[in-house]
Amino acid sequence: MTKIVKFAFLPLLTFLGLPMISNADIGGLNPCKDSEVFQKRLAKTVKKLENRLKKYEEGTPPQIAIQQQITQTKQRFTRYADSNLLCGNDGLPHLITDGRWSHGSEFLLPSILFLYISGWIGWVGRKYIRTVGQTSNPTEKEIIIDVPLAISIMTSGFLWPFAAWQEFLSGDLIASDETITTSPK
């Protein structure tokens, strides 16, 4: 009976938990290309770099490095202005992560890359611990990392989503209840 009650309330809870779409503007944010504060921030940043540039003679390595930094700064601000990023009162671009597809490119690719990289790190760490656990002295190899073994595992971990799916289907991904210890209550 309780399963039926839970199943009946699931659609109601799902409906109440969904955010409603707002028709308001996005918190006072403006396109970066139209933001005066954004343009002032660009001018201020470039001016600071140009003041540092005056301290060095023409053609010296520090002067060349600062000149490259000025060029990169201008290019970065131009990319921000040409994209659909929105700037706040501080003149900095803000990422909109409220589910609107018009701002999806600002957040989707970085978030997917973050999840892939963090999953890769976790998968490789898990595989290293499981591999080392089968050696004669696993505690020592957990403290003093076996670098050649770790590198070989790291290079094989790039296809971790497929390996995880394969282990899930085979039942090796999730530990059985018998292998999990519980403390006395």
GIQUIUR-V167645 format. One record per residue. RES is the residue in three letters. PHI is phi in whole degrees, -180 to 180 (NA if undefined). NEAR is the number of other ideal C-beta (glycine too) atoms within 8 Angstrom. D_LAST is the distance of its C-alpha to the last C-alpha in Angstrom with 2 decimals. Layout:
res->[RES | RES]
phi->[PHI | PHI]
near->[NEAR | NEAR]
d_last->[D_LAST | D_LAST]
This chain:
res->[MET | THR | LYS | ILE | VAL | LYS | PHE | ALA | PHE | LEU | PRO | LEU | LEU | THR | PHE | LEU | GLY | LEU | PRO | MET | ILE | SER | ASN | ALA | ASP | ILE | GLY | GLY | LEU | ASN | PRO | CYS | LYS | ASP | SER | GLU | VAL | PHE | GLN | LYS | ARG | LEU | ALA | LYS | THR | VAL | LYS | LYS | LEU | GLU | ASN | ARG | LEU | LYS | LYS | TYR | GLU | GLU | GLY | THR | PRO | PRO | GLN | ILE | ALA | ILE | GLN | GLN | GLN | ILE | THR | GLN | THR | LYS | GLN | ARG | PHE | THR | ARG | TYR | ALA | ASP | SER | ASN | LEU | LEU | CYS | GLY | ASN | ASP | GLY | LEU | PRO | HIS | LEU | ILE | THR | ASP | GLY | ARG | TRP | SER | HIS | GLY | SER | GLU | PHE | LEU | LEU | PRO | SER | ILE | LEU | PHE | LEU | TYR | ILE | SER | GLY | TRP | ILE | GLY | TRP | VAL | GLY | ARG | LYS | TYR | ILE | ARG | THR | VAL | GLY | GLN | THR | SER | ASN | PRO | THR | GLU | LYS | GLU | ILE | ILE | ILE | ASP | VAL | PRO | LEU | ALA | ILE | SER | ILE | MET | THR | SER | GLY | PHE | LEU | TRP | PRO | PHE | ALA | ALA | TRP | GLN | GLU | PHE | LEU | SER | GLY | ASP | LEU | ILE | ALA | SER | ASP | GLU | THR | ILE | THR | THR | SER | PRO | LYS]
phi->[NA | -66 | -66 | -67 | -64 | -62 | -66 | -70 | -83 | -59 | -62 | -65 | -65 | -64 | -64 | -71 | -83 | -78 | -72 | -84 | -76 | -96 | -95 | -75 | -68 | -94 | 55 | 77 | -84 | -124 | -57 | -58 | -66 | -98 | -84 | -67 | -64 | -62 | -65 | -65 | -64 | -61 | -62 | -66 | -65 | -67 | -64 | -60 | -67 | -67 | -65 | -67 | -63 | -66 | -77 | -117 | -75 | -62 | 88 | -78 | -56 | -63 | -66 | -66 | -64 | -68 | -63 | -65 | -66 | -63 | -62 | -64 | -64 | -64 | -65 | -62 | -65 | -66 | -62 | -61 | -68 | -77 | -83 | -93 | -68 | -108 | -108 | -94 | -67 | -86 | 83 | -103 | -67 | -118 | -90 | -98 | -122 | -97 | 97 | -76 | -69 | -67 | -112 | -63 | -68 | -72 | -124 | -64 | -62 | -61 | -71 | -66 | -63 | -61 | -64 | -65 | -68 | -67 | -65 | -63 | -62 | -65 | -65 | -66 | -62 | -63 | -66 | -64 | -63 | -68 | -68 | -68 | -63 | -94 | -86 | -73 | -132 | -68 | -64 | -64 | -74 | -78 | -83 | -103 | -69 | -79 | -61 | -59 | -66 | -63 | -67 | -65 | -71 | -63 | -71 | -89 | -90 | -69 | -99 | -59 | -62 | -71 | -66 | -65 | -64 | -64 | -68 | -64 | -66 | -82 | 88 | -88 | -74 | -104 | -72 | -76 | -63 | -70 | -88 | -96 | -86 | -125 | -86 | -68 | -94]
near->[4 | 5 | 6 | 7 | 8 | 8 | 7 | 8 | 8 | 8 | 7 | 8 | 8 | 8 | 7 | 6 | 5 | 6 | 5 | 4 | 4 | 4 | 3 | 4 | 5 | 8 | 5 | 7 | 10 | 8 | 9 | 13 | 7 | 5 | 11 | 5 | 10 | 15 | 9 | 9 | 11 | 11 | 8 | 8 | 10 | 11 | 8 | 8 | 12 | 9 | 8 | 9 | 11 | 6 | 5 | 9 | 5 | 4 | 5 | 8 | 5 | 7 | 12 | 9 | 8 | 12 | 9 | 8 | 9 | 12 | 8 | 8 | 12 | 10 | 8 | 8 | 12 | 8 | 8 | 12 | 9 | 6 | 7 | 7 | 11 | 12 | 16 | 10 | 5 | 6 | 11 | 8 | 8 | 9 | 8 | 11 | 7 | 7 | 5 | 7 | 5 | 5 | 12 | 8 | 6 | 10 | 11 | 8 | 7 | 7 | 8 | 8 | 8 | 8 | 8 | 9 | 8 | 8 | 11 | 11 | 8 | 8 | 12 | 13 | 8 | 8 | 10 | 12 | 9 | 8 | 10 | 12 | 7 | 6 | 8 | 2 | 6 | 9 | 6 | 7 | 12 | 8 | 5 | 5 | 7 | 8 | 6 | 6 | 11 | 11 | 8 | 8 | 12 | 8 | 7 | 7 | 12 | 6 | 7 | 11 | 8 | 7 | 10 | 11 | 8 | 8 | 9 | 9 | 6 | 7 | 6 | 4 | 7 | 5 | 5 | 6 | 5 | 4 | 5 | 7 | 3 | 4 | 4 | 3 | 2]
d_last->[30.12 | 27.50 | 28.53 | 32.10 | 31.32 | 29.47 | 32.39 | 34.91 | 33.48 | 33.19 | 36.94 | 36.99 | 34.16 | 35.81 | 39.14 | 37.83 | 36.04 | 39.21 | 41.20 | 44.73 | 47.57 | 49.32 | 53.07 | 53.14 | 54.11 | 51.51 | 50.88 | 54.32 | 54.26 | 57.61 | 58.68 | 58.84 | 62.49 | 63.41 | 61.39 | 63.57 | 60.64 | 59.82 | 63.46 | 63.46 | 60.32 | 62.10 | 65.21 | 63.31 | 61.35 | 64.53 | 66.47 | 63.97 | 64.26 | 68.06 | 68.21 | 66.31 | 68.66 | 71.69 | 70.55 | 71.13 | 74.30 | 75.03 | 73.75 | 71.34 | 67.84 | 66.13 | 68.66 | 68.09 | 64.29 | 64.56 | 67.06 | 64.66 | 61.90 | 64.27 | 65.02 | 61.35 | 60.59 | 63.41 | 62.29 | 58.70 | 59.93 | 62.34 | 59.58 | 57.54 | 60.66 | 61.61 | 58.20 | 56.85 | 54.48 | 54.38 | 54.68 | 53.49 | 55.24 | 54.28 | 56.27 | 53.33 | 52.43 | 49.36 | 47.40 | 47.05 | 43.82 | 43.99 | 44.52 | 48.31 | 49.83 | 52.73 | 50.47 | 48.43 | 50.06 | 48.83 | 45.18 | 44.71 | 45.91 | 44.09 | 40.81 | 41.18 | 42.06 | 39.06 | 36.71 | 38.55 | 38.48 | 34.83 | 33.97 | 36.24 | 34.56 | 31.08 | 32.43 | 34.30 | 31.39 | 29.14 | 31.97 | 32.59 | 29.00 | 28.99 | 32.47 | 31.74 | 28.59 | 31.01 | 33.18 | 33.25 | 31.88 | 29.71 | 28.29 | 31.86 | 32.98 | 30.22 | 31.46 | 35.15 | 35.90 | 38.23 | 40.74 | 42.83 | 39.82 | 38.41 | 41.84 | 42.26 | 38.92 | 39.82 | 43.17 | 41.73 | 39.16 | 41.66 | 41.30 | 37.52 | 37.47 | 39.18 | 37.01 | 33.84 | 35.32 | 36.28 | 32.82 | 31.34 | 33.84 | 33.18 | 29.39 | 28.93 | 27.97 | 24.53 | 21.99 | 21.00 | 17.52 | 17.74 | 18.29 | 15.30 | 12.41 | 8.76 | 6.32 | 3.79 | 0.00]
